[in-house]
Amino acid sequence: MKQQIRFFTALTFLPFFCAGLNAQVQLTKIDWQMSRIEGKEKMPFATIQELKLAPYQKYPHQLRAVVTAQNASAKPAEGLVLRCALSLHIIKVADAADAGFWAVPFKVEEVRISRIPPGGIYEAKLIHSALNEQLKKLRNTGFWADALKLQTMLDPKNGDEPVKIMKDGVIGIIKP
């Protein structure tokens, strides 16, 4: 009888054990943050939902994206590479009904993550957006950007589910 109880107890915990075998690092969210520049003073970063920017205007503040990776495994995750690409959604300035298009990425970057502890999270802060350089290239072309997209992906490892290691974050650019 004791063996049967042990067997059924083991069966009860089997799903939890098997779930741990498939645990992987996953990208859980992307937050956009802005630090206002007031005179010579830089304010703390705060999460934003949209960028306020008129056509052909330079973005006056510092922008960054924070990508959150979570290690769901019981073992530390080491030697990770996070690949990132930034793209602009381009529209015609004179045509409010223009659907626009996503341009090819203008910035591609790799961030190395040395270690995420078991059950831990890591926030990669991407601060080199080169947004103003791209907006400057659109000056006097008749086109402007109405959104910025960050595509991210962890280098895949054996057994990873692609949907867990890829994440996109889009922030709209609206006229003030």
C-alpha positions, 0 to 999 in steps of 0.5 A, spaced: 500 500 500 505 504 501 508 503 494 502 505 491 501 511 495 508 513 493 507 511 486 501 516 486 505 521 489 510 521 484 505 521 478 502 528 482 509 531 481 510 529 474 507 534 470 511 539 475 518 536 474 516 535 466 515 543 466 522 544 469 525 540 463 522 545 458 523 551 462 527 556 457 529 564 457 523 568 454 522 575 452 516 577 456 515 585 455 518 591 452 517 598 455 519 604 452 522 610 456 524 617 456 528 622 460 526 629 459 532 634 458 531 640 461 536 645 460 543 642 462 539 637 467 537 630 465 531 627 468 530 620 471 527 615 465 519 614 465 515 609 461 511 612 456 506 610 451 507 614 445 512 619 442 510 626 441 513 629 435 511 634 429 514 632 422 521 635 421 522 636 428 528 633 432 526 629 438 529 633 444 529 628 449 533 621 451 529 615 448 530 608 450 527 601 450 527 596 456 527 589 454 525 584 459 528 577 459 525 571 464 529 565 466 524 560 468 529 554 469 531 552 475 538 553 472 542 559 471 542 561 464 549 563 461 552 566 455 545 569 452 545 574 446 539 579 445 539 581 437 535 587 436 533 591 430 529 598 430 525 600 424 520 606 422 513 606 419 513 611 414 507 615 411 506 621 406 506 627 410 501 631 406 496 624 405 492 623 412 489 617 409 496 614 407 497 607 410 504 607 410 510 602 410 515 599 415 522 601 412 528 596 413 531 596 420 536 602 420 539 600 427 541 593 428 545 591 435 547 585 439 547 585 447 550 580 451 547 577 457 552 574 461 548 570 466 540 570 469 539 567 475 534 561 476 527 564 476 530 571 475 529 577 470 534 581 466 532 588 463 536 590 457 536 597 456 537 599 449 539 607 449 543 608 442 536 609 438 539 613 433 532 616 432 534 623 430 539 621 425 533 617 421 528 623 422 533 628 419 534 623 413 526 624 412 527 632 412 524 635 406 522 628 403 515 629 403 515 623 408 515 622 416 515 617 421 508 615 425 511 609 429 518 606 431 518 598 432 523 594 436 524 587 434 528 583 439 530 575 439 534 571 443 539 567 440 536 560 439 538 554 443 536 547 443 529 546 445 527 553 445 520 555 442 521 561 437 515 564 440 518 565 447 524 568 444 522 573 440 518 580 442 516 586 438 515 593 441 511 598 437 511 606 439 507 611 436 509 617 434 504 623 434 503 630 433 503 634 439 
